[in-house]
Amino acid sequence: MNTTDSSMRSADGQSGHGIGHDADRDAEQHADHGADNRADYASDAQRWDAVQRRDRAADGAFYYAVSSTGVYCRPSCASRPKLRANVAFYASGAEAEQAGFRACLRCKPDQPPLAARQAAIVAQACRLIEDAEAEPDLDSLAAASGMSRFHFHRVFKAHTGITPKAYAAARRARRMQDGLAGPGSVTDAIYAAGYNSSGRFYAQSPARLGMTPSAFRAGGSGATIRFAIGACSLGAILVASTDKGLCAILLGDDADALARDLQDRFPQAQLIGAEPAYEQVVARVVGLIEAPGIGLDLPLDVRGTAFQQRVWQVLRDIPAGRTVSYAELAALAGSPNGARAVAGACAANPLAVAIPCHRVVRNDGALSGYRWGVERKAALLDREAGK
């Protein structure tokens, strides 16, 4: 999938400081997470087992103190194994401190969990990128975070799914799109978006905009999209491509309605249908529907937001026969509080089956709404399960 344009989305689907808000909530709610799962660690035997396994899920549910060292830790602390006889358990860090123990310098149990601290650092870095006139370099972002450049780069990508450079490029492309929609010149929009030179932007514009800036401003005028409509076991199917790859896979009951949908998506583009050679592309996509285990190696020309692309990439990594909840998908996409935004990304998915949003179900396993119909979703899941 191409990493293209637009900005990161927050849990409520709005652009801007979404990552920051999610990180702030993570930091504020880390204590509540422990309260939610304390029943799973009610006995000392369960707690000791969690300590031996360094179970991160137990963090916040309890703390343990070691009499031989005088410190207390989280269950996931990576320090050396302890003797059971020297270990005592406490419901909170405050209780351990009242008993005379001090916080471990390694796992820092008196601070938010490591994931929450890192999320806050990433949120701050995103704000620096968003507010900067020009793209901040990696060294300055790392220095502001208090990390080495390599560690910061690794942490940023782990929490957002993209690199700092890709995030900055997405923000810059979003500003560029907004500028092109305004009354100023293309050159004004280029420099206002933070590009150092017009040459650099024009070199990147096909990947960032999917077309030239003038074509983008004209609503896609001049772009050529080839498409064909076929049939599969789920009904009618429309497949469309630009010269960069697939841009739409649509399912429905009415072939004419699918064609109108494509035209509405690309009102100024030149649509070319009924080419015999393109039928092979449709056949490959239909083959994916009928035999989902074979995969799809066609290039995907998806012009979604950076957040949507991150979610769509995670969806493509979910194997046939497996389902995940919206909450699980949000966690896999690096935004654990972003279930609503993940649902929005699934709804915006233009590539049925190739980006398998049908594998996302409710927390109780029930099937929720599907853009191409719940019946088709059920049929796809049954086929993948071998039923």
C-alpha positions in Angstrom: 0.0 0.0 0.0 1.2 3.5 -0.8 1.8 5.9 2.1 0.0 8.9 0.7 -1.7 12.0 1.9 -3.6 13.6 4.8 -3.3 13.6 8.6 -3.5 11.3 11.5 -7.0 10.8 13.0 -7.9 10.8 16.6 -10.3 8.5 18.5 -13.3 10.7 17.5 -12.2 10.8 13.8 -11.0 14.4 13.8 -7.6 15.4 12.5 -5.0 17.3 14.4 -3.9 16.2 17.9 -5.6 12.8 18.0 -2.6 10.9 19.0 -1.9 13.4 21.8 -5.4 13.1 23.2 -5.2 9.3 23.2 -1.9 9.4 25.0 -3.2 11.8 27.6 -6.1 9.5 28.3 -3.7 6.5 28.5 -1.6 8.3 31.1 -4.7 9.4 33.1 -6.4 6.0 33.0 -3.4 3.6 33.8 -4.6 3.2 37.4 -8.1 2.3 36.3 -6.7 -0.5 34.1 -5.4 -2.2 37.1 -8.7 -1.8 39.0 -10.5 -3.5 36.1 -8.5 -6.8 36.3 -7.7 -7.2 40.0 -10.1 -10.1 40.2 -7.7 -12.1 38.0 -5.0 -11.7 40.6 -7.0 -12.1 43.8 -4.8 -14.8 45.4 -1.1 -14.6 46.3 -0.5 -17.7 44.1 -2.0 -15.9 41.1 0.1 -12.8 41.9 3.3 -14.8 42.3 2.7 -16.6 39.0 2.2 -13.2 37.3 5.5 -11.9 38.8 7.3 -15.0 37.5 5.9 -14.5 34.0 6.4 -10.7 34.2 2.8 -10.3 33.1 2.2 -6.8 31.8 -1.5 -7.4 32.1 -1.1 -7.4 35.9 0.5 -4.0 36.1 -1.7 -1.8 38.2 -3.7 -4.7 39.7 -1.1 -5.1 42.5 2.5 -4.4 43.4 5.1 -6.5 45.0 7.9 -5.6 47.4 11.2 -7.4 48.1 12.4 -7.3 51.7 16.0 -8.1 50.7 16.3 -5.0 48.5 13.8 -2.7 50.1 12.1 -1.8 46.8 8.7 -2.4 45.3 8.0 -3.1 41.7 5.3 -3.7 39.0 4.6 -7.4 38.2 6.3 -6.9 34.8 9.5 -5.6 36.2 12.5 -7.0 34.3 14.8 -7.2 37.3 16.4 -10.5 38.4 14.2 -13.3 39.8 13.3 -13.0 43.5 12.9 -15.6 46.3 9.3 -16.1 47.1 10.0 -15.9 50.8 11.2 -12.3 50.4 8.2 -11.1 48.4 5.1 -9.4 49.8 2.1 -8.1 47.8 0.4 -4.7 48.0 -2.8 -3.3 46.4 -1.1 0.0 45.6 2.2 1.7 45.5 1.2 4.0 48.3 0.6 0.9 50.6 4.1 -0.4 49.7 5.7 3.0 50.5 3.8 3.2 53.8 5.3 -0.2 54.6 8.8 1.3 54.1 9.6 0.3 50.6 10.9 2.7 47.9 10.0 2.7 44.2 12.2 0.5 41.9 14.3 2.7 39.6 14.0 0.2 36.8 10.2 -0.2 36.4 9.2 3.1 38.1 6.0 1.9 39.7 5.3 5.4 41.1 4.9 6.7 37.5 2.5 5.8 34.7 3.3 2.6 32.9 6.1 2.7 30.3 3.6 2.5 27.4 1.7 5.5 28.7 4.9 7.5 29.3 6.0 6.7 25.7 2.6 7.6 24.3 2.8 11.0 26.0 6.3 11.5 24.5 5.0 10.6 21.0 2.0 12.9 21.5 4.3 15.8 22.3 6.4 15.0 19.2 3.3 14.9 17.0 2.4 18.4 18.4 5.9 19.7 17.6 5.6 18.3 14.0 2.1 19.8 13.6 3.0 23.2 14.9 6.3 23.6 13.1 6.6 25.8 10.0 9.2 23.4 8.5 9.6 19.7 9.2 11.6 19.2 12.4 14.6 16.9 12.0 14.9 13.6 13.8 17.7 14.8 16.1 15.7 17.8 17.4 12.6 15.6 18.0 14.6 13.0 19.9 16.3 15.7 22.0 12.9 17.2 22.9 11.8 13.7 24.0 15.0 13.0 26.1 15.8 9.9 24.0 18.5 8.9 21.5 17.4 9.4 17.9 17.3 5.6 17.3 15.3 4.9 20.4 12.9 7.7 19.7 12.4 6.6 16.1 11.6 3.0 17.3 9.2 4.2 19.9 7.4 6.7 17.6 6.8 4.0 14.9 5.7 1.5 17.5 3.0 3.8 18.8 1.8 5.4 15.5 2.6 2.7 13.0 4.5 5.2 10.8 7.8 7.0 11.1 8.2 10.7 12.2 9.1 11.6 8.6 6.0 9.9 7.2 3.9 11.6 9.8 5.4 15.0 8.9 4.9 14.3 5.2 1.2 13.4 5.9 0.7 16.7 7.7 2.4 18.6 5.0 0.3 16.9 2.3 -2.8 17.7 4.2 -1.8 21.4 4.4 -1.0 21.2 0.7 -4.4 19.9 -0.2 -6.1 22.6 1.9 -4.0 25.2 0.2 -4.9 23.9 -3.3 -8.5 24.2 -2.4 -8.1 27.9 -1.6 -7.8 30.9 -3.9 -4.0 31.3 -3.9 -1.6 30.0 -6.4 -0.1 26.5 -6.5 3.3 28.0 -5.6 1.8 29.8 -2.5 0.2 26.5 -1.4 3.5 24.7 -1.8 5.5 27.0 0.4 2.7 27.5 2.9 2.5 23.7 3.4 6.2 23.6 4.4 7.9 22.4 1.3 11.4 23.8 0.9 11.2 24.0 -2.9 8.6 23.6 -5.6 10.9 21.1 -7.3 10.8 18.8 -4.3 7.0 19.0 -4.1 6.5 18.3 -7.8 8.7 15.3 -7.5 6.5 13.9 -4.8 3.1 15.1 -5.9 2.0 12.0 -7.8 2.4 9.9 -4.7 1.1 12.5 -2.3 -1.9 13.6 -4.4 -2.4 10.7 -6.7 -2.1 13.2 -9.7 -0.6 16.5 -10.6 -1.4 19.5 -8.5 -3.4 21.1 -11.3 -5.4 17.9 -11.8 -6.1 17.7 -8.1 -7.3 21.3 -8.0 -9.6 20.5 -11.0 -11.2 17.6 -9.1 -9.3 14.8 -10.8 -9.6 16.1 -14.3 -7.3 14.3 -16.7 -6.9 11.2 -14.5 -7.6 7.9 -16.2 -9.3 5.1 -14.3 -9.9 1.7 -15.8 -12.7 -0.4 -14.4 -14.8 -3.5 -15.0 -17.9 -5.0 -13.4 -18.2 -8.7 -12.9 -20.1 -11.3 -10.8 -19.1 -13.4 -7.9 -20.8 -15.5 -5.3 -21.5 -12.4 -3.2 -23.2 -10.5 -6.1 -21.9 -7.8 -8.4 -18.3 -6.6 -8.1 -16.6 -3.5 -9.5 -12.8 -3.3 -9.7 -11.1 0.0 -10.7 -7.4 1.0 -11.1 -5.3 4.1 -11.8 -1.9 3.7 -13.3 -0.6 3.4 -9.7 -2.8 0.4 -8.7 -6.3 -0.5 -7.4 -8.4 2.4 -6.3 -11.7 0.7 -5.7 -13.3 -2.7 -5.1 -17.0 -2.3 -4.7 -19.7 -5.0 -3.9 -23.4 -4.7 -4.3 -26.6 -6.1 -5.9 -26.9 -3.6 -8.8 -24.1 -3.2 -11.3 -25.4 0.1 -12.5 -25.4 1.5 -8.9 -21.7 0.4 -8.5 -20.8 2.3 -11.7 -22.6 5.4 -10.4 -20.7 5.1 -7.1 -17.4 5.0 -8.9 -18.4 8.1 -11.0 -19.4 9.9 -7.8 -16.0 9.1 -6.2 -14.0 10.4 -9.2 -16.4 12.9 -10.9 -13.7 14.6 -13.1 -11.7 11.5 -14.0 -11.9 9.7 -17.4 -13.5 6.3 -16.7 -12.7 3.6 -19.2 -14.7 0.3 -19.0 -15.2 -2.9 -20.8 -11.5 -3.5 -21.8 -11.0 -7.2 -22.4 -7.5 -7.2 -20.8 -8.8 -5.7 -17.6 -11.2 -8.6 -17.1 -8.1 -10.5 -15.9 -7.7 -8.1 -13.0 -11.3 -8.6 -12.0 -10.8 -12.4 -12.2 -7.9 -12.1 -9.8 -10.0 -10.2 -7.3 -12.9 -12.6 -7.6 -10.5 -15.4 -7.0 -9.5 -13.7 -3.7 -13.2 -13.7 -2.7 -13.8 -17.4 -3.6 -10.5 -18.6 -2.2 -9.4 -16.0 0.5 -6.3 -17.9 1.5 -4.4 -17.1 -1.8 -3.8 -13.4 -1.0 -3.7 -10.5 -3.3 -0.4 -9.1 -4.7 -1.9 -6.3 -6.7 -0.6 -2.8 -5.9 -3.1 -0.8 -3.9 -3.5 2.9 -4.7 -5.3 4.0 -1.6 -5.6 7.7 -0.8 -6.8 7.6 2.7 -5.6 9.4 5.8 -2.4 8.3 7.5 -4.5 6.8 10.3 -6.8 5.0 7.9 -3.9 3.6 6.0 -2.4 2.3 9.3 -5.7 0.6 10.1 -6.0 -0.8 6.6 -2.5 -2.2 6.8 -3.2 -4.0 10.1 -6.4 -5.4 8.5 -4.3 -6.8 5.6 -2.1 -8.6 8.2 -5.1 -10.4 9.8 -5.1 -14.0 8.3 -8.1 -15.6 6.7 -10.2 -17.4 9.2 -9.4 -15.1 12.1 -11.6 -12.2 13.5 -10.8 -9.4 15.8 -12.9 -6.9 17.7 -12.9 -3.2 17.0 -11.0 -2.7 20.3 -8.4 -5.3 19.4 -8.0 -3.7 16.0 -7.5 -0.3 17.6 -4.8 -1.8 19.9 -3.1 -3.5 16.9 -3.1 -0.1 15.1 -1.4 1.6 18.0 -4.4 3.5 19.2 -6.0 1.5 22.1 -8.6 4.2 22.8 -9.4 4.6 19.1 -12.2 2.0 18.6 -14.5 4.6 17.2 -11.9 5.9 14.7 -11.1 2.4 13.7 -14.7 1.7 12.9 -14.7 4.9 10.8 -11.6 3.6 8.9 -13.4 0.3 8.2 -16.4 2.1 6.9 -14.2 4.3 4.6 -12.4 1.2 3.2 -12.9 1.3 -0.6 -11.3 -2.1 -1.2 -13.7 -4.9 -0.2 -11.9 -8.2 0.6 -8.5 -6.9 -0.4 -8.6 -4.9 2.8 -10.6 -7.4 4.9 -12.7 -5.3 7.2 -15.2 -8.1 7.2 -12.9 -9.8 9.7 -13.8 -7.2 12.4 -16.6 -8.1 14.7 -18.2 -6.8 17.9 -16.6 -7.5 21.3 -19.1 -10.3 21.9 -18.3 -11.9 18.5 -21.6 -10.8 16.9 -21.5 -9.3 13.3 -21.9 -5.6 13.1 -22.7 -3.4 10.1 -20.7 -4.0 6.9 -20.6 -1.5 4.0 -21.5 -4.2 1.5 -24.1 -5.9 3.7 -24.0 -8.1 6.8 -25.1 -11.1 4.8 -22.0 -10.8 2.6 -19.9 -10.4 5.7 -21.3 -13.6 7.2 -20.7 -15.5 3.9 -17.1 -14.3 3.7 -16.4 -15.4 7.3 -18.1 -18.7 6.8 -16.1 -19.4 3.7 -12.8 -18.4 5.4 -13.7 -20.7 8.3 -14.2 -23.6 5.9 -17.9 -23.9 6.5 
